């Protein structure tokens, strides 16, 4: 079964005038604030341990796992990078929802930090800072969701993302920066794997504390209830109708040709259900 987005948390959190505010909007604003703070601290020559450094993290600087994506220094293409981060993360959020977007962020941050720790255990100095690799991974996630979208009317998104990834790999090869190279590969692989996992119907949810420590009730055997035959009009149509909206969104963004054979069959099934529904 193809994955249908959860519409309870993929809508804007609020609106600022006519601008929708998503969770991706808030995270992007934090990146901008981190950029400004980095410039201020560098100008004041204040060394703030915000980047992820394995020996500092293991020594007690546990906050680095949460702060390292935000400190960065501006460059000529910083504005473009922030725009890409917001655009790709918001599009991913619209499809998979806020909860799964934060899960994706957690996987990307954890993958990059874990790669740093592995290199440190191997005796190679490594660190993580900035949102470059996370932005690249969001492009991979976006391309996994919509591989058929065309840039400039002729470049499929999946090939654009592949070329960007290949250029990122080539950037680290001449200087043999293996830690940064593996960080890029780890975050991109985590993004692609998680989106595919969600598309196949999977989800990662943490059990609540109340459920973990809740005492199990005693099981009692009850007689089977009397079953009555279900009439055809009682059959729920919510399954087919709930899958119709994401398919229409996909057609609007990528065209009818982007649908898979299973999605076409789902669309046809929903159309037949609408035709059979009695008119009121």
C-alpha positions as CSV (number, residue, x, y, z in Angstrom):
1,X,0.0,0.0,0.0
2,X,1.3,3.4,-0.9
3,X,1.9,5.8,2.0
4,X,-0.8,8.4,2.6
5,X,0.3,11.5,4.5
6,X,-1.2,12.3,7.9
7,X,-3.2,15.4,7.6
8,X,-3.6,16.1,11.3
9,X,-0.1,17.6,11.5
10,X,1.0,18.7,8.0
11,X,-1.0,21.9,8.0
12,X,0.5,25.2,9.1
13,X,1.0,25.8,12.8
14,X,-0.3,29.3,12.4
15,X,-0.4,32.2,9.9
16,X,1.5,35.5,9.9
17,X,-0.8,37.7,7.9
18,X,-0.9,35.6,4.7
19,X,2.3,33.6,5.3
20,X,1.9,30.1,6.6
21,X,4.1,29.2,9.6
22,X,5.3,25.6,9.5
23,X,7.7,23.8,11.9
24,X,10.3,24.1,9.1
25,X,9.8,27.9,9.3
26,X,10.7,27.9,13.0
27,X,13.8,25.7,12.4
28,X,14.9,27.9,9.6
29,X,14.5,31.0,11.9
30,X,16.7,29.2,14.5
31,X,19.4,28.7,11.8
32,X,19.4,32.4,11.0
33,X,19.7,33.2,14.7
34,X,22.6,30.8,15.0
35,X,24.3,32.4,12.1
36,X,24.0,35.8,13.7
37,X,25.2,34.5,17.0
38,X,28.2,32.9,15.4
39,X,29.2,36.2,13.8
40,X,28.7,38.1,17.1
41,X,30.7,35.6,19.1
42,X,33.5,35.5,16.5
43,X,33.7,39.3,16.5
44,X,34.0,39.3,20.3
45,X,36.5,36.5,20.1
46,X,34.4,34.4,22.4
47,X,35.0,30.6,22.1
48,X,31.6,28.9,22.6
49,X,31.6,25.1,22.6
50,X,28.6,24.7,20.4
51,X,30.0,22.5,17.6
52,X,30.0,18.8,18.1
53,X,33.5,17.6,19.2
54,X,33.5,14.0,20.3
55,X,35.9,14.3,23.3
56,X,34.1,17.4,24.6
57,X,30.7,15.7,24.1
58,X,31.9,12.6,26.0
59,X,33.4,14.8,28.6
60,X,30.1,16.4,29.6
61,X,29.2,18.9,26.8
62,X,26.0,17.0,26.1
63,X,24.2,20.0,24.6
64,X,26.5,19.9,21.5
65,X,24.3,17.2,20.0
66,X,21.5,19.8,19.8
67,X,23.5,23.0,19.1
68,X,26.0,21.9,16.4
69,X,23.7,22.4,13.3
70,X,23.1,26.1,14.2
71,X,26.6,27.8,14.5
72,X,28.0,28.7,11.1
73,X,29.8,31.5,9.3
74,X,28.2,33.5,6.4
75,X,29.4,33.2,2.9
76,X,28.3,34.4,-0.6
77,X,25.8,31.5,-0.9
78,X,24.5,31.5,2.7
79,X,21.1,33.1,1.7
80,X,20.7,30.5,-1.0
81,X,21.4,27.7,1.4
82,X,18.9,29.0,3.9
83,X,16.3,29.3,1.2
84,X,16.9,25.8,0.1
85,X,16.7,24.5,3.6
86,X,13.4,26.1,4.2
87,X,11.9,25.1,0.8
88,X,12.9,21.5,1.0
89,X,12.1,21.0,4.7
90,X,8.7,22.6,4.3
91,X,7.8,20.5,1.3
92,X,8.8,17.4,3.2
93,X,6.8,18.5,6.2
94,X,3.7,19.0,4.0
95,X,3.9,15.4,2.9
96,X,4.9,13.5,6.0
97,X,3.8,15.8,8.8
98,X,5.5,17.7,11.7
99,X,6.0,14.6,13.8
100,X,7.8,12.7,11.2
101,X,9.8,15.8,10.1
102,X,11.2,16.1,13.6
103,X,12.0,12.4,13.6
104,X,13.9,12.9,10.3
105,X,15.8,15.8,11.8
106,X,16.7,13.6,14.8
107,X,18.0,10.8,12.5
108,X,20.1,13.2,10.5
109,X,21.6,14.9,13.5
110,X,22.3,11.5,15.1
111,X,23.8,10.0,11.9
112,X,26.3,12.9,11.6
113,X,27.2,12.8,15.3
114,X,27.6,9.0,15.3
115,X,29.9,9.2,12.3
116,X,32.1,11.7,14.2
117,X,32.3,9.4,17.2
118,X,33.3,6.5,15.0
119,X,36.1,8.5,13.5
120,X,37.2,9.7,16.9
121,X,37.3,6.1,18.2
122,X,39.4,5.2,15.2
123,X,41.9,7.9,16.2
124,X,41.0,10.4,13.5
125,X,40.1,14.0,14.7
126,X,36.6,14.9,13.6
127,X,33.8,17.4,14.4
128,X,30.4,18.5,13.2
129,X,29.1,22.0,12.7
130,X,26.6,23.8,10.5
131,X,23.6,22.7,8.6
132,X,25.3,21.9,5.2
133,X,25.0,18.1,5.4
134,X,21.4,18.3,6.8
135,X,20.4,20.6,4.0
136,X,21.9,18.2,1.5
137,X,20.0,15.3,3.2
138,X,16.7,17.3,2.9
139,X,17.3,17.6,-0.8
140,X,17.6,13.8,-1.0
141,X,14.5,13.4,1.1
142,X,12.6,15.8,-1.2
143,X,13.8,14.0,-4.3
144,X,12.8,10.6,-2.8
145,X,9.2,11.9,-2.3
146,X,9.0,13.6,-5.7
147,X,11.6,12.1,-8.1
148,X,9.7,13.2,-11.2
149,X,9.5,16.9,-10.6
150,X,11.4,18.8,-13.3
151,X,13.7,21.8,-12.8
152,X,13.7,24.2,-15.7
153,X,11.2,22.1,-17.4
154,X,13.5,19.2,-18.3
155,X,15.8,18.1,-15.4
156,X,14.1,15.5,-13.1
157,X,14.6,16.2,-9.5
158,X,16.1,12.7,-8.8
159,X,19.0,13.4,-11.2
160,X,19.5,17.0,-9.9
161,X,19.8,15.5,-6.4
162,X,22.2,12.9,-7.6
163,X,24.4,15.4,-9.3
164,X,24.4,17.6,-6.1
165,X,25.4,14.6,-4.0
166,X,28.2,13.7,-6.4
167,X,29.6,17.2,-6.4
168,X,29.5,17.2,-2.6
169,X,31.5,14.0,-2.6
170,X,34.0,15.4,-5.1
171,X,34.4,18.5,-2.9
172,X,36.0,16.4,-0.1
173,X,38.0,14.0,-2.2
174,X,41.0,16.2,-3.1
175,X,41.8,17.1,0.5
176,X,41.0,13.5,1.7
177,X,38.6,14.8,4.3
178,X,37.2,11.4,5.0
179,X,35.3,12.3,8.2
180,X,33.3,15.1,6.4
181,X,32.8,12.8,3.4
182,X,31.3,10.0,5.5
183,X,29.1,12.5,7.4
184,X,27.6,13.7,4.0
185,X,27.0,10.1,2.9
186,X,25.6,9.0,6.3
187,X,23.0,11.9,6.5
188,X,21.9,11.5,2.9
189,X,21.6,7.7,3.3
190,X,19.5,8.2,6.5
191,X,17.2,10.7,4.7
192,X,16.6,8.4,1.8
193,X,16.1,5.3,4.0
194,X,13.6,7.0,6.3
195,X,11.5,8.5,3.6
196,X,11.3,5.1,1.9
197,X,10.5,3.5,5.2
198,X,7.6,5.9,5.7
199,X,6.4,5.5,2.1
200,X,6.2,1.7,2.7
201,X,3.9,2.3,5.6
202,X,6.3,2.2,8.5
203,X,6.7,4.7,11.4
204,X,8.9,5.2,14.3
205,X,7.1,6.1,17.5
206,X,8.3,6.2,21.1
207,X,6.1,4.5,23.8
208,X,4.7,6.9,26.3
209,X,5.8,6.6,29.9
210,X,2.3,5.9,31.1
211,X,2.0,2.9,28.8
212,X,5.4,1.5,29.8
213,X,4.6,1.6,33.6
214,X,0.9,0.9,33.2
215,X,-0.3,-2.3,35.0
216,X,-1.7,-4.8,32.6
217,X,-5.4,-5.6,33.2
218,X,-6.5,-9.1,33.9
219,X,-7.7,-11.0,30.9
220,X,-11.2,-12.4,31.0
221,X,-12.9,-14.7,28.5
222,X,-16.0,-13.2,27.1
223,X,-18.6,-14.9,24.9
224,X,-18.5,-14.1,21.3
225,X,-20.9,-11.3,20.3
226,X,-23.7,-12.1,18.0
227,X,-22.5,-11.1,14.5
228,X,-25.0,-9.6,12.1
229,X,-24.3,-9.5,8.4
230,X,-23.0,-6.2,7.3
231,X,-24.8,-4.5,4.5
232,X,-23.1,-3.1,1.6
233,X,-24.0,0.5,2.5
234,X,-22.2,0.0,5.9
235,X,-18.9,-0.6,4.3
236,X,-16.5,2.2,5.1
237,X,-15.3,4.3,2.3
238,X,-12.7,6.2,4.4
239,X,-9.8,4.1,3.2
240,X,-10.2,4.8,-0.5
241,X,-11.2,8.5,0.1
242,X,-8.3,9.1,2.5
243,X,-5.8,8.0,-0.2
244,X,-7.4,10.3,-2.8
245,X,-6.2,13.6,-1.5
246,X,-2.4,12.8,-1.5
247,X,-2.8,11.4,-5.0
248,X,-4.4,14.6,-6.2
249,X,-1.6,16.6,-4.6
250,X,1.0,14.5,-6.3
251,X,-0.8,14.9,-9.7
252,X,-0.9,18.7,-9.2
253,X,2.8,18.8,-8.4
254,X,4.3,16.1,-10.7
255,X,1.6,15.3,-13.3
256,X,-0.4,12.2,-13.9
257,X,2.6,10.4,-15.4
258,X,4.3,10.4,-11.9
259,X,1.8,8.0,-10.5
260,X,2.8,4.4,-10.0
261,X,0.7,1.5,-11.2
262,X,-0.6,0.9,-7.7
263,X,-1.4,4.6,-7.2
264,X,-3.3,4.6,-10.5
265,X,-5.3,1.6,-9.3
266,X,-6.1,3.4,-6.1
267,X,-7.2,6.5,-8.0
268,X,-9.5,4.4,-10.2
269,X,-10.9,2.6,-7.1
270,X,-11.7,5.9,-5.5
271,X,-13.3,7.2,-8.7
272,X,-15.6,4.2,-8.9
273,X,-16.6,4.6,-5.3
274,X,-17.6,8.2,-5.9
275,X,-19.7,7.1,-9.0
276,X,-21.5,4.4,-7.0
277,X,-22.3,6.8,-4.1
278,X,-26.0,7.8,-4.3
279,X,-26.6,11.4,-5.1
280,X,-28.4,13.5,-2.5
